[in-house]
Amino acid sequence: MTPNWLYRLQQAFVTIIHFVLLGWIFYTLQNAGSMSTNAVMMHFTGMSILGAVLIRGTAWWAKRHHLNEIKAKRRRGRDA
């Protein structure tokens, strides 16, 4: 089984990435009036890509851990 501190490290990493995304959104919304339409569109495109990768990546990570825990439980069941 994975130690608890590894889960906490992963959660901290995901939280930091969320704060980066939130900061980027806040920056873009504050400065959108002085940017060209193309620059604003590029910022929002980048934010949506980062958000999608973040959602997909965390879902993959959680599924991987879940499947590894199931395999470990099955191994422990056979070894007992």
N, C-alpha and C positions, 0 to 999 in steps of 0.2 A: 504494500500500500504506500502511496506517496505521502511523505511527511507533510504535516499541516503547513509548515513554513513555505513550502513550494506553492501551495494553493494561495496563500496570502501574498506571495511575491507576484503571482500571476494576476491576482485581483488588483494589486497596487499598479502594475503595469497597465492594465486595462483602464483603471481610473485616471491615470496620468494622461493616456491617449485621449480619453474623453474630455479632460480639461483642456488639452491642446486644441481639440476640435471646437470646443465651446469658445475658447479664446479667439480662434480664427473667425468663427461666426460673429462674435462681438466686434472684432476689428473690422470686418467687412461691412457690417451694418453701420458702424460709426463713420466709416470713410467712403461709403458708397456714393454719396453726393458729389464727392470730388474726383471720383474715378470715372473712366469711360464705361460705356455699357458693356463693351467687350471685356474689360478687366473685371467687372462685377460678375459677368457670366462665367468667366474662367475661374474666379474664386468659388462661386457656388458649384461649379462642376467639380472642382477639386474637393470641396467639402463633401459633396455627395459620394464621390468615389471613396474618400477616406471613411465616411460613415458606413458605406456598404462593405468595405474590406474589414472594418472593425466588427460589424455584426457577423459577417461570415466567418471571420477568424475566431472570434470568441465561441461561436456555435461549434466550429470544428474542434476547438480545444476542449470544450466541455464534453462533446461526444467521445473524443479520444480517451479522456479520463474515465468516463462512465464505462466504456467498453473494457478498458484495462482493469477497472475494479471488478467487473463481472468475471473476466478471465481469472483474476487472482482468487476470487471466491470459489470458482469452479476447481482451480488447482488445489486450494486448501481443502475442499470437500473430498477430492480424490485421494489426497495424501493422508487424510485422517483415518 
